[in-house]
Amino acid sequence: MFVVEETSEANEFREILSKAKKLHVMLSEAGSEAGKPHEAEESHQSEPDKEEVVDSSSLERYKHQCPPLVLPYIKRIFDPPSDGHCGFHAVSRALGYDNEGCYRVREEMIEEISKNKNTYTKLLGGANKLAKVVDGLKVGEKKGPVGPSKWLNQLSHGQILADLYVRPVVFISLKSSSSFIPLRLGPDQSPDTTPIYLLHVDNNHWTLAYIEPKDGVRPIPPPLSSKQLVSDAAKGWKYNILSGVLLYSKK
């Protein structure tokens, strides 16, 4: 189980949201670096090529499974193969990797865990749980379909992805939505602060949602986080995504 201080984090965001209109205007007028949302930057999320299933039909097929608040912002959807690697295909696509990039994502996640083992042992609830996560990421030389134990998991993998690629990772579905922000490095150390949006459909399939910002802002669910493990630099993410959280919370 992913160990987070969700209650304290949620309370903190409630305090922010209670001042939403005033704070949002102040940030917009001041244009301060601390408060200015990096979501306003042009997305570096890779554009689809002809061989990949990213078209209007994917959006049409899955629009009824998109959260109503987020649906107006979805420009299109990348629908990866249903081979057990779908979540990793989606992340790979967002990063601009090649067609077998899902395996690269898995290897990079394993390396990230190895370099920060103490942190992830605490976050994921102990050494045994961490070992299971690592085992689930391993596929060896096998290049083909894998079973459920190897699938992308929001709670097990969300924080790892956010820290590894130094950008927010957002999980959206009709049932629940949440986000993860880096705990180690801050927005100024990120090669691309554009969030990665992973849309869960059909109860067992991950897709990549291309989110079009409006007035430079994309909706972002309040993040799951651990205040005890966040660095001073990474605290800047709270302000980086603030406008997106405010937008998402206007229900």
C-alpha positions as YAML, in Angstrom:
chain: A
units: angstrom
residues:
- id: 1
  name: MET
  ca: [0.00, 0.00, 0.00]
- id: 2
  name: PHE
  ca: [1.27, 3.44, -0.89]
- id: 3
  name: VAL
  ca: [1.88, 5.38, 2.32]
- id: 4
  name: VAL
  ca: [0.87, 9.03, 2.04]
- id: 5
  name: GLU
  ca: [-0.20, 11.80, 4.35]
- id: 6
  name: GLU
  ca: [-3.34, 12.29, 2.31]
- id: 7
  name: THR
  ca: [-5.36, 13.89, 5.10]
- id: 8
  name: SER
  ca: [-2.88, 16.62, 5.92]
- id: 9
  name: GLU
  ca: [-2.21, 17.21, 2.24]
- id: 10
  name: ALA
  ca: [-5.92, 17.44, 1.51]
- id: 11
  name: ASN
  ca: [-6.43, 19.90, 4.37]
- id: 12
  name: GLU
  ca: [-3.61, 22.03, 3.08]
- id: 13
  name: PHE
  ca: [-5.16, 22.19, -0.36]
- id: 14
  name: ARG
  ca: [-8.58, 22.97, 1.12]
- id: 15
  name: GLU
  ca: [-7.06, 26.04, 2.74]
- id: 16
  name: ILE
  ca: [-5.62, 27.05, -0.59]
- id: 17
  name: LEU
  ca: [-8.87, 26.41, -2.42]
- id: 18
  name: SER
  ca: [-10.87, 28.50, 0.06]
- id: 19
  name: LYS
  ca: [-8.89, 31.49, -1.19]
- id: 20
  name: ALA
  ca: [-9.10, 30.38, -4.80]
- id: 21
  name: LYS
  ca: [-10.40, 33.43, -6.60]
- id: 22
  name: LYS
  ca: [-8.27, 35.95, -4.76]
- id: 23
  name: LEU
  ca: [-5.10, 33.89, -5.00]
- id: 24
  name: HIS
  ca: [-5.64, 33.01, -8.65]
- id: 25
  name: VAL
  ca: [-6.00, 36.70, -9.58]
- id: 26
  name: MET
  ca: [-2.92, 37.63, -7.57]
- id: 27
  name: LEU
  ca: [-0.81, 34.97, -9.25]
- id: 28
  name: SER
  ca: [-2.02, 35.97, -12.71]
- id: 29
  name: GLU
  ca: [-1.33, 39.66, -12.21]
- id: 30
  name: ALA
  ca: [1.96, 39.27, -10.41]
- id: 31
  name: GLY
  ca: [3.31, 36.68, -12.82]
- id: 32
  name: SER
  ca: [5.68, 35.58, -10.09]
- id: 33
  name: GLU
  ca: [7.96, 32.66, -10.83]
- id: 34
  name: ALA
  ca: [6.85, 30.86, -7.69]
- id: 35
  name: GLY
  ca: [3.15, 31.10, -8.49]
- id: 36
  name: LYS
  ca: [3.17, 31.09, -12.27]
- id: 37
  name: PRO
  ca: [1.93, 27.72, -13.51]
- id: 38
  name: HIS
  ca: [4.42, 25.96, -15.74]
- id: 39
  name: GLU
  ca: [1.45, 24.32, -17.41]
- id: 40
  name: ALA
  ca: [1.32, 27.46, -19.51]
- id: 41
  name: GLU
  ca: [4.41, 26.29, -21.33]
- id: 42
  name: GLU
  ca: [3.99, 24.49, -24.62]
- id: 43
  name: SER
  ca: [3.56, 20.78, -24.15]
- id: 44
  name: HIS
  ca: [6.52, 18.66, -25.20]
- id: 45
  name: GLN
  ca: [4.34, 15.56, -25.25]
- id: 46
  name: SER
  ca: [5.16, 13.79, -28.47]
- id: 47
  name: GLU
  ca: [2.84, 14.03, -31.43]
- id: 48
  name: PRO
  ca: [1.48, 10.77, -32.83]
- id: 49
  name: ASP
  ca: [2.81, 9.11, -35.94]
- id: 50
  name: LYS
  ca: [0.76, 7.32, -38.56]
- id: 51
  name: GLU
  ca: [1.33, 3.86, -37.10]
- id: 52
  name: GLU
  ca: [-0.10, 4.65, -33.68]
- id: 53
  name: VAL
  ca: [-3.73, 4.66, -32.66]
- id: 54
  name: VAL
  ca: [-4.17, 8.30, -31.73]
- id: 55
  name: ASP
  ca: [-7.21, 9.68, -33.49]
- id: 56
  name: SER
  ca: [-10.69, 11.03, -33.09]
- id: 57
  name: SER
  ca: [-12.11, 7.50, -32.96]
- id: 58
  name: SER
  ca: [-10.19, 6.77, -29.74]
- id: 59
  name: LEU
  ca: [-11.65, 9.86, -28.11]
- id: 60
  name: GLU
  ca: [-15.10, 8.99, -29.40]
- id: 61
  name: ARG
  ca: [-14.73, 5.43, -28.10]
- id: 62
  name: TYR
  ca: [-13.64, 6.43, -24.61]
- id: 63
  name: LYS
  ca: [-15.28, 9.81, -24.04]
- id: 64
  name: HIS
  ca: [-18.02, 8.25, -21.89]
- id: 65
  name: GLN
  ca: [-15.28, 6.92, -19.60]
- id: 66
  name: CYS
  ca: [-13.59, 10.30, -19.18]
- id: 67
  name: PRO
  ca: [-14.25, 12.37, -16.05]
- id: 68
  name: PRO
  ca: [-16.73, 15.11, -17.10]
- id: 69
  name: LEU
  ca: [-14.53, 17.84, -15.67]
- id: 70
  name: VAL
  ca: [-11.53, 16.74, -17.72]
- id: 71
  name: LEU
  ca: [-13.29, 15.70, -20.94]
- id: 72
  name: PRO
  ca: [-13.50, 19.22, -22.45]
- id: 73
  name: TYR
  ca: [-9.71, 19.48, -22.22]
- id: 74
  name: ILE
  ca: [-8.92, 16.16, -23.92]
- id: 75
  name: LYS
  ca: [-7.71, 16.81, -27.45]
- id: 76
  name: ARG
  ca: [-7.17, 13.16, -28.38]
- id: 77
  name: ILE
  ca: [-6.24, 9.81, -26.88]
- id: 78
  name: PHE
  ca: [-3.41, 7.40, -27.59]
- id: 79
  name: ASP
  ca: [-4.79, 3.88, -27.28]
- id: 80
  name: PRO
  ca: [-1.84, 1.49, -26.79]
- id: 81
  name: PRO
  ca: [-1.89, -2.27, -27.39]
- id: 82
  name: SER
  ca: [-3.74, -4.32, -24.77]
- id: 83
  name: ASP
  ca: [-0.75, -6.50, -24.01]
- id: 84
  name: GLY
  ca: [-0.25, -5.89, -20.31]
- id: 85
  name: HIS
  ca: [2.25, -3.14, -21.05]
- id: 86
  name: CYS
  ca: [-0.42, -0.55, -21.91]
- id: 87
  name: GLY
  ca: [0.39, 1.81, -19.03]
- id: 88
  name: PHE
  ca: [4.08, 1.71, -19.83]
- id: 89
  name: HIS
  ca: [3.32, 2.21, -23.53]
- id: 90
  name: ALA
  ca: [1.35, 5.32, -22.57]
- id: 91
  name: VAL
  ca: [4.17, 6.73, -20.44]
- id: 92
  name: SER
  ca: [6.67, 5.89, -23.17]
- id: 93
  name: ARG
  ca: [4.55, 7.72, -25.72]
- id: 94
  name: ALA
  ca: [4.37, 10.82, -23.51]
- id: 95
  name: LEU
  ca: [8.16, 10.80, -23.24]
- id: 96
  name: GLY
  ca: [8.68, 10.45, -26.98]
- id: 97
  name: TYR
  ca: [10.32, 7.01, -26.82]
- id: 98
  name: ASP
  ca: [10.21, 4.56, -29.71]
- id: 99
  name: ASN
  ca: [7.69, 1.75, -30.16]
- id: 100
  name: GLU
  ca: [9.45, -0.50, -27.64]
- id: 101
  name: GLY
  ca: [9.89, 2.29, -25.14]
- id: 102
  name: CYS
  ca: [7.66, 0.51, -22.63]
- id: 103
  name: TYR
  ca: [10.60, -1.77, -21.79]
- id: 104
  name: ARG
  ca: [12.87, 1.24, -21.38]
- id: 105
  name: VAL
  ca: [10.37, 2.80, -18.97]
- id: 106
  name: ARG
  ca: [10.35, -0.38, -16.90]
- id: 107
  name: GLU
  ca: [14.15, -0.50, -16.74]
- id: 108
  name: GLU
  ca: [14.39, 3.18, -15.83]
- id: 109
  name: MET
  ca: [11.87, 2.70, -13.03]
- id: 110
  name: ILE
  ca: [13.88, -0.22, -11.64]
- id: 111
  name: GLU
  ca: [17.02, 1.92, -11.73]
- id: 112
  name: GLU
  ca: [15.19, 4.80, -10.03]
- id: 113
  name: ILE
  ca: [14.12, 2.47, -7.21]
- id: 114
  name: SER
  ca: [17.64, 1.08, -6.86]
- id: 115
  name: LYS
  ca: [19.12, 4.56, -6.49]
- id: 116
  name: ASN
  ca: [16.52, 5.66, -3.93]
- id: 117
  name: LYS
  ca: [15.71, 2.41, -2.16]
- id: 118
  name: ASN
  ca: [15.27, 3.89, 1.31]
- id: 119
  name: THR
  ca: [12.76, 6.44, 0.09]
- id: 120
  name: TYR
  ca: [10.62, 3.94, -1.78]
- id: 121
  name: THR
  ca: [10.80, 1.41, 1.04]
- id: 122
  name: LYS
  ca: [9.10, 4.02, 3.23]
- id: 123
  name: LEU
  ca: [6.66, 5.18, 0.57]
- id: 124
  name: LEU
  ca: [5.53, 1.72, -0.48]
- id: 125
  name: GLY
  ca: [5.16, 0.25, 2.99]
- id: 126
  name: GLY
  ca: [8.26, -1.86, 3.54]
- id: 127
  name: ALA
  ca: [10.94, -3.96, 1.89]
- id: 128
  name: ASN
  ca: [8.63, -6.84, 0.97]
- id: 129
  name: LYS
  ca: [6.20, -4.57, -0.82]
- id: 130
  name: LEU
  ca: [9.04, -2.82, -2.63]
- id: 131
  name: ALA
  ca: [10.45, -6.17, -3.75]
- id: 132
  name: LYS
  ca: [7.07, -7.08, -5.26]
- id: 133
  name: VAL
  ca: [6.95, -3.76, -7.11]
- id: 134
  name: VAL
  ca: [10.41, -4.34, -8.56]
- id: 135
  name: ASP
  ca: [9.50, -7.89, -9.54]
- id: 136
  name: GLY
  ca: [6.39, -6.59, -11.28]
- id: 137
  name: LEU
  ca: [8.51, -4.23, -13.36]
- id: 138
  name: LYS
  ca: [10.87, -6.96, -14.54]
- id: 139
  name: VAL
  ca: [10.09, -8.76, -17.78]
- id: 140
  name: GLY
  ca: [13.60, -9.95, -18.66]
- id: 141
  name: GLU
  ca: [14.21, -10.67, -22.30]
- id: 142
  name: LYS
  ca: [10.56, -11.43, -22.88]
- id: 143
  name: LYS
  ca: [8.98, -9.16, -25.47]
- id: 144
  name: GLY
  ca: [5.30, -9.95, -25.46]
- id: 145
  name: PRO
  ca: [2.08, -9.95, -23.42]
- id: 146
  name: VAL
  ca: [2.33, -10.07, -19.62]
- id: 147
  name: GLY
  ca: [-0.12, -10.86, -16.83]
- id: 148
  name: PRO
  ca: [-1.76, -8.60, -14.22]
- id: 149
  name: SER
  ca: [1.18, -8.75, -11.79]
- id: 150
  name: LYS
  ca: [3.22, -6.85, -14.40]
- id: 151
  name: TRP
  ca: [0.64, -4.14, -15.14]
- id: 152
  name: LEU
  ca: [1.02, -0.46, -14.33]
- id: 153
  name: ASN
  ca: [-0.45, 0.34, -10.91]
- id: 154
  name: GLN
  ca: [-1.40, 3.83, -9.87]
- id: 155
  name: LEU
  ca: [-0.46, 3.61, -6.19]
- id: 156
  name: SER
  ca: [2.63, 1.47, -6.65]
- id: 157
  name: HIS
  ca: [4.11, 3.33, -9.61]
- id: 158
  name: GLY
  ca: [2.75, 6.89, -9.56]
- id: 159
  name: GLN
  ca: [5.34, 8.42, -7.25]
- id: 160
  name: ILE
  ca: [8.18, 6.54, -8.90]
- id: 161
  name: LEU
  ca: [7.22, 7.92, -12.31]
- id: 162
  name: ALA
  ca: [6.86, 11.47, -11.00]
- id: 163
  name: ASP
  ca: [10.29, 11.41, -9.35]
- id: 164
  name: LEU
  ca: [11.98, 9.59, -12.22]
- id: 165
  name: TYR
  ca: [10.83, 11.95, -14.96]
- id: 166
  name: VAL
  ca: [10.55, 15.04, -12.72]
- id: 167
  name: ARG
  ca: [7.05, 15.98, -13.80]
- id: 168
  name: PRO
  ca: [3.51, 15.54, -12.49]
- id: 169
  name: VAL
  ca: [1.79, 12.26, -13.31]
- id: 170
  name: VAL
  ca: [-2.01, 12.37, -13.33]
- id: 171
  name: PHE
  ca: [-4.28, 9.33, -13.18]
- id: 172
  name: ILE
  ca: [-7.86, 9.93, -14.29]
- id: 173
  name: SER
  ca: [-10.94, 7.72, -14.45]
- id: 174
  name: LEU
  ca: [-14.66, 7.89, -13.73]
- id: 175
  name: LYS
  ca: [-14.11, 6.17, -10.37]
- id: 176
  name: SER
  ca: [-11.35, 8.37, -9.00]
- id: 177
  name: SER
  ca: [-8.60, 10.73, -10.07]
- id: 178
  name: SER
  ca: [-5.35, 11.70, -8.38]
- id: 179
  name: SER
  ca: [-1.93, 13.05, -9.17]
- id: 180
  name: PHE
  ca: [1.65, 12.64, -8.05]
- id: 181
  name: ILE
  ca: [4.29, 15.36, -7.99]
- id: 182
  name: PRO
  ca: [8.06, 14.94, -7.57]
- id: 183
  name: LEU
  ca: [9.39, 14.75, -4.02]
- id: 184
  name: ARG
  ca: [13.08, 15.19, -4.77]
- id: 185
  name: LEU
  ca: [13.64, 17.79, -7.51]
- id: 186
  name: GLY
  ca: [11.79, 21.03, -8.10]
- id: 187
  name: PRO
  ca: [10.11, 22.51, -11.19]
- id: 188
  name: ASP
  ca: [13.24, 24.43, -12.13]
- id: 189
  name: GLN
  ca: [15.12, 21.13, -12.40]
- id: 190
  name: SER
  ca: [12.54, 19.50, -14.67]
- id: 191
  name: PRO
  ca: [13.20, 19.05, -18.40]
- id: 192
  name: ASP
  ca: [9.45, 19.32, -19.00]
- id: 193
  name: THR
  ca: [6.86, 20.26, -16.38]
- id: 194
  name: THR
  ca: [3.92, 19.21, -18.57]
- id: 195
  name: PRO
  ca: [1.85, 16.62, -16.66]
- id: 196
  name: ILE
  ca: [1.45, 13.11, -18.05]
- id: 197
  name: TYR
  ca: [-2.25, 12.17, -18.07]
- id: 198
  name: LEU
  ca: [-3.06, 8.47, -17.88]
- id: 199
  name: LEU
  ca: [-6.72, 7.63, -18.50]
- id: 200
  name: HIS
  ca: [-8.03, 4.32, -17.16]
- id: 201
  name: VAL
  ca: [-10.76, 2.70, -19.27]
- id: 202
  name: ASP
  ca: [-12.59, -0.63, -19.50]
- id: 203
  name: ASN
  ca: [-11.56, -1.41, -15.90]
- id: 204
  name: ASN
  ca: [-8.19, -2.79, -17.04]
- id: 205
  name: HIS
  ca: [-6.63, -0.60, -19.72]
- id: 206
  name: TRP
  ca: [-4.45, 2.51, -19.59]
- id: 207
  name: THR
  ca: [-4.45, 5.13, -22.34]
- id: 208
  name: LEU
  ca: [-2.64, 8.45, -22.75]
- id: 209
  name: ALA
  ca: [-4.83, 11.54, -22.78]
- id: 210
  name: TYR
  ca: [-3.53, 14.60, -24.62]
- id: 211
  name: ILE
  ca: [-4.77, 17.53, -22.54]
- id: 212
  name: GLU
  ca: [-5.20, 20.90, -24.22]
- id: 213
  name: PRO
  ca: [-4.72, 23.79, -21.77]
- id: 214
  name: LYS
  ca: [-7.20, 26.65, -21.66]
- id: 215
  name: ASP
  ca: [-5.70, 30.01, -20.80]
- id: 216
  name: GLY
  ca: [-2.49, 28.09, -20.16]
- id: 217
  name: VAL
  ca: [-3.98, 25.84, -17.46]
- id: 218
  name: ARG
  ca: [-4.77, 22.12, -17.37]
- id: 219
  name: PRO
  ca: [-7.01, 20.61, -14.64]
- id: 220
  name: ILE
  ca: [-5.02, 18.63, -12.07]
- id: 221
  name: PRO
  ca: [-6.49, 16.58, -9.19]
- id: 222
  name: PRO
  ca: [-4.97, 17.37, -5.78]
- id: 223
  name: PRO
  ca: [-1.80, 15.31, -5.39]
- id: 224
  name: LEU
  ca: [-1.11, 12.39, -3.12]
- id: 225
  name: SER
  ca: [2.14, 13.17, -1.38]
- id: 226
  name: SER
  ca: [4.36, 12.62, 1.64]
- id: 227
  name: LYS
  ca: [5.23, 15.83, 3.44]
- id: 228
  name: GLN
  ca: [7.91, 14.09, 5.47]
- id: 229
  name: LEU
  ca: [9.91, 13.07, 2.40]
- id: 230
  name: VAL
  ca: [9.55, 16.14, 0.20]
- id: 231
  name: SER
  ca: [12.67, 18.26, -0.33]
- id: 232
  name: ASP
  ca: [12.70, 22.04, -0.09]
- id: 233
  name: ALA
  ca: [13.19, 22.29, -3.85]
- id: 234
  name: ALA
  ca: [10.25, 19.99, -4.57]
- id: 235
  name: LYS
  ca: [7.90, 22.13, -2.48]
- id: 236
  name: GLY
  ca: [7.76, 24.42, -5.49]
- id: 237
  name: TRP
  ca: [5.55, 21.89, -7.28]
- id: 238
  name: LYS
  ca: [2.64, 22.81, -5.04]
- id: 239
  name: TYR
  ca: [2.70, 26.30, -6.54]
- id: 240
  name: ASN
  ca: [3.52, 25.06, -10.01]
- id: 241
  name: ILE
  ca: [0.29, 23.05, -10.20]
- id: 242
  name: LEU
  ca: [-1.83, 25.40, -8.09]
- id: 243
  name: SER
  ca: [-3.82, 26.90, -10.96]
- id: 244
  name: GLY
  ca: [-4.52, 23.41, -12.29]
- id: 245
  name: VAL
  ca: [-5.73, 22.22, -8.87]
- id: 246
  name: LEU
  ca: [-7.96, 25.27, -8.55]
- id: 247
  name: LEU
  ca: [-9.42, 24.60, -11.98]
- id: 248
  name: TYR
  ca: [-10.04, 20.93, -11.19]
- id: 249
  name: SER
  ca: [-11.71, 21.82, -7.91]
- id: 250
  name: LYS
  ca: [-14.30, 24.09, -9.51]
- id: 251
  name: LYS
  ca: [-17.05, 21.48, -9.38]
...
